[in-house]
Amino acid sequence: YGNLGLLLSIGPYFLLSFYLSLFTALFCWGMVKITRCVSFPWFFVAGLWVALEYLRAHFLSGFPWCLLGYTQYSHLQVIQIADIAGVYGISFLIVLSNGLVFSLLFRQTPKKKAFFRVQFLLGILLLSAAVSYGFYKTGSQETFDPQKNITCAIIQPNIDQSVKWDPAYQTKSINTYRRLTLSVSSANPRLVVWPETAVPFFFQDPSDLTEDVRLLVQAMHTDLLFGSPAYRRKKRTYVYYNRAYLLGSDGRTSFYDKVHLVPFGEYVPLKRFLFFVDRLVAGIPGTRPGAGQKRSTDSCESHK
């Protein structure tokens, strides 16, 4: 973890696991309280789950992986509501529907049957509306035309993280990317994709390596998408970003500064108090969230 070695990694690993488990523990505690005190519990339980998912995904930048709504990726009609409610809306429906089924099978009592019927009816109406919207959206999409597809090439060089940021290894890294990229040139890819922070230097600065990457794009007549650290000067300090570049075959350059950074992986939250854990951050220390804008220019130099 963070190149700390096996023994030193055990502590941060278990601390992170403990922190993430707190959200599940809070949900279980809250669900028990809600089901005991509320006549229509499952709408509130689903809301609690979504609130905790959102908090986990955004608090101190957050950990937005493995959200419950992602499990429905293969059910296109179910996930169409994401354009209205996001993945959290899908998570809400999953928790609500499972809670209603559980109540139907195990939790009904004569005293609560009337409340359950109303809650169950509302749940069915909500689920039906979501699925109906999904069928409407998928049915209104244009039919896929195989003639409009493009060929993409994904390059994965498997460069060891222990040498990736070593300045002495930069030329070898770029040569590896060039060799692998040229090996797929016979497929005439329209887009070539390198990994995040594939270019382990400031691509925005003129250099021989920067020119090598540009010449590769020109030689292959393709677009290239890759990651690289970047910076901007603000007054007397420098602010660093995790940036994605798109080099067009027409010579234009676009970039996007990553907005949602990985805590303790790309930056240290509460750095004023946790300054001693800077070593956990790979690559450029002090990385900041970007504004997310996409820009196009004929040269990166104007954005230094």
N, C-alpha and C positions, 0 to 999 in steps of 0.2 A: 504494500500500500504506500504510494508516494515515494517509492525507492527507499523506504526506511529499513528494509530487511524483514525477515520473518518474525523475529522476536519482538521488535519494536512495533510491528504492524498489528499485533494481537490486540493491544489496548484500544487503538482507534477503531478497529473493526468491531469489537464488542460494544464500544460506546455508541457507534453509529447504529448498530443493530438494536441496542436498548432504546435509543431515541426514536427510531422508526416504530418500534413495537408499542410505544406509548399511545400512538394514535389508535391502534386496534384496541388497546386496553380502555381508552377513553370511550370508544364507541360501545364496547360491551357494557361498561358501567352505565352509560347514558341510555342504552336500549332497555336495560332492566328498569331504570327509573321511569322511563316513558311508558313502557307497557303496563306498569303498575298504576300509573296516575292518569293516563289519558284514554279516553274512550275510542278515539281514532288514532291508534299509535303509529301505524306503519307509514303514514305520510310524514310524521315527525321523525321517525327512525330513519327513513330515507333521506330526509333533509339533514339530519345529524351526520350521516355517512358522507354526504356531499360536502358539508361544511368542513369536516375533518380532512377529506381528500384535498380540498382547496387549500386549507391551511398547510398541509404537508407539502403541497406543490409550490407554495409561494413564501412561506415563512423563512427568512434568511436565504432567499432565492429558491430554496425548496428542492424536493426530490420528486419530480413529476412523472416517475416511472411506475408501471404496473397499476395504473388506475383501473378500477373495475370495468369502466365502460369500454376499455380496449379489448375486452374479451369477445365483443360482438363484431369484430372487424370483418368477419366473413358473412354476416347477415346484413346485406345492404339495405333492406327495407327498414330494419330496426335503427340503423345508425344515421339515417338521413336527418333526423332531428338535431344532429350535431351542428348544422348550420344555423340553428336557432339557439340551442341551449348548450352547445359544446359537449365535450365528453362527459361533463358532470351531469348533464341531463340524462344521458344514457345510463350512467351509474345510478341515478335516482330511480329510473324505471326498473332496473334490475333488482335493487333492494326492495322496492315497493312490491313488485310482483312476487318475489320469493317470500316476503313477509305475509302477503295475502294468502298464498298457497299454504304456508305453515299454519296460519290461523284456521283455514278451512279444514285442515286435516287433524289438528291437535288441540286448538285452543278455544273452540266454541263452547259456550255455556248458555243455558236458557236465558240468563240475565243479559248477556251481551249479544245475543243473536240479532236483535234489531239494529244495534250499532254496527255489527259486522256486515249486515246486508247492505247498509248505506255505504260503508267504507269499501266493500267489495265492488259494488256497482260503480262508484266513482273511479276506482282503480281500473276496472275493465274499460270504462269510457276513455280514460286517459291513455291506456295502452293501445286501444283501438284507434284513437286519434293519431297516436305516434306512428303506428304501423301503416295506417291509411295514408298519412303524409309521406311515408317512405315509398309506398307504391306509386303515389302521384309523382314524386320527384324522379324516381328511377324510370318511370314510364315516359316522362317528358324530356329525357336526355336524348341527344342526337345519337343515332346508331353509329357504332364504332366502324370506321372505315380503315381496313387493313392497309390501304394504299397510303394513308397519312402517317403511318408509324415511322419512327426513326430508330437508328441503331446506336446504342450506347455501349461504352466500354468502361468497366470499373477496374481500376488498378489497385491492387493490394500488395505492397512490397514486403510487408512483415518486417519492418525495421525495428530493431530492439530499442525499447524506450531508454535504456541506459546510455545509448550513444546518440539518440535522435537529436538532442539539443547540444551536442558537442560540436563547436565550430569547426573542428578539424575533420568532422565527418560530413559536413554539408555538401561538398562537391560529390562525394560518393553517393549520398542520398539522391541528389538530383540526377546523377548518371543512372542510378537504378530505376528511377521513375521514367527517365527517357528511354532506356532500353525496353522496359516492359510496355510502355506506350507505343513505341515503334513496332513492337511485335504484333500488335493488333491492327496495324494500319491497313492490312489487306482487307479487313472487314469494312473499311470506309466508315468508321463511326462518325455520327453527327455530333456527339457529345462524349467527351472523356471525363471521368470523375476520379479524382484523387482523394485520399482521406482528409479528415479534418486536421488542420495544422500539418499538412504534408510537407509544406515548404517551411523549414525551421529557421527562417531568418526574416527580416523585414522586407517583404517583397516590394513595398512602396519606395524603397531606397534604390537608386540606380546602382547596379553591380553586374559583374560578369554572370553570376548565377541567375539574376533576374532576366538578363538578356537571353540566356540559354533557354529559359522557360518560354519566353515570347517567340523565339526562333522555332522552337518545337511546334508551337501552335500554328505558326505560319507554314511550316513545312508539311504539316498533316492536313491543313485546311479544315480544321475542326474547332469546336468550342471546348474549352477546358475549365472545369470547376474544381477548385481546390481550396484548402484552408491555409492561413498564415497568420502569425501575430502581426499586430499593427499598433500604431501609436499616433497620438496628437499632442501637440504642445499646448498647455494651458498655463499662461503666465510663466512662472518659473519652474513648473513641473511638467512631467510627461504622464499622460494617461494612456494605458495600454488596453488593447481590445483583442478579442478572438474573432478574426475576420474571415469571411468566405469571399473569394474572388471568382469572377467569371471572365475569362479572356475569350473574346469573340474572334472568330476567324477573319472578321472584317477589321481587326485591330483595336476595337473598342474594349474598354475595361469597366466592369461593374463590380461593386462590392456591397457586402452586407455585414454589419457588426452585430455579433451575437448578443441577444438581449437577455436570455435566461441562462445565466452561468451556473456551473455545478459547484456548490459549496464544498470547500476543502479539496476540490479537484482542479478548479480554475481560479478560485479566489478564496480568501479567508474572510468569512463573515465576522463582524465585531472585531476587526483587526486591532483596534485600539487596546483590546483586552487579551486577544489571542495572537499577539505578534510573534510568539515563540513557535507557532506551528507553520510558519511560512514554507518550511521544507516540504510540506505535503502538497504544495501547489506545483504541478509540473510546468515546465516551460518558463514563461515570463511571469514573475511575481507581480502582484498588484493589478491584475487584470480587472477592468471595469465592465459593467453591462453597457452595451451599445444602444444607440437610439433606434437601430433597426432599419434606417433608411437604405434604400438602394439607389445608387448613383451610376451614371454612365459618363465616361470621359474617353478621350483619345489617349490619355496617359495618366498613370497613377500619380505622377509627380505633382500634379496640381492639388493633391489631397494630403500632402505631407504635413 
